[in-house]
Amino acid sequence: MFGSEALDIVVGLVLVFLLVSIMLTALTEAIEAKLKTRARDLEQALGQLFHDPEAETTAAIAAFYRHPLIFGLYGSDYHEPTKPYPFGRRTGGNLPSYIPRDLFSTAVLQLADMTSPQSPMGKVVMSMSGIDLAEQRARLESWYDGMMDRVAGQYKRRVQKQLLWLGLLVAVVLNINPFSIAQYLQQNPEARKHLVEVAERIQRGEAEKAAKLPGGTPPADQSQPAAEVTCSSNAHKWDEAAQCQQAIAAVGLPLGWTRLAFARTFPHGGEVAVLLDVLIALVGWFITALAATLGAPFWFDVLNKVMVIRSTVKPKEKSPDEASEDRAVGKRQGTGSGQRREGGEGDGRDARVAADGAVG
């Protein structure tokens, strides 16, 4: 039974990591909605495109954002973002977080015609002199796409760092230690069973979501209705994270700083043992923080794969391999023919003995 128990423990840990990832994803999305860092990154990248590192003070960037095509994306006057936040950057204000590539190329070409050839826009267009308008548009859009890829990479790296530090903070405050959780699940079969049921309900709920999409297929198993547990790979809302948290919290895992959780985190006595417990707890919290940086979609995929492996291992443990029907039938036929042969030989001996008696 070790195989199924280990898989059930893995399911429980994956569910905990999935919950932490959903919570932190929702938190980072809330921070982004408040600070508009994507818009600020885009503004700085445009300043670098036009060869002016001080994008917030240049007339070229102001003219670009005040162009009618770009102005319609945010609907207010352009102004320099001046509100700082703890990481030393500035917010994007009400600026757009994304500008379509065709609007970018059109705005740059029109601004180049309206300004002098020595302006940043004029220098960009002058570098493409001698080619037709369609080719100029294509090159400007390709140039812009490369810039947007760099902005996206910069945003992802910053989010990864935020997730790491936020994940470490959440792991310490809520005492999310995978070592103590795994030990608790190893000693409590009912807790493992409940978490597996939660994972199955989440899978059924996600299958029903996919079936409602255009071209989706209905779930394979419709014998039991999916429970109302919204905890999926694209869950970015606090209410969905709360539903998932309630389903997992019903197990009674050693989370937080309750007496049970504290005893599981620091189980030994003595100075040396306490130092070892603290070291193990720090490693466990750091593992939780690293797991949070992988994101909810990653852990949801891992959960699906583990459940598939578990579904193949569990039936083999419940019932051992049985002999095939063909071998069983052959064995019965062989036994019957052997009995008939033995019977035939006995009848022949009885007939010879009777004949000898008659002659005598």
Secondary structure, 3 states (H helix, E strand, C coil): CHHHHHHHHHHHHHHHHHHHHHHHHHHHHHHHHHHCHHHHHHHHHHHHHCCCCCHHHCHHHHHHHCCHHHHCCCCCCCCCCCCECCCCCECCCCCCCCCCHHHHHHHHHHHHHHCCCCCHHHHHHHCCCCCCHHHHHHHHHHHHHHHHHHHHHHHHHHHHHHHHHHHHHHHHHCCCCHHHHHHHHHHCHHHHHHHHHHHHHHHHHHHHHHHHCCCCCCCCCCCCCCCCCCCCCCCCCHHHHHHHHHHHHCCCCCCCCCHHHHHHHCCCCCHHHHHHHHHHHHHHHHHHHHHHHCCHHHHHHHHHHHHHHHHHHHHHHHCCCCCCHHHHHHHHHHHHHHHHHHHHHHHHHHHHHHHHHHHC
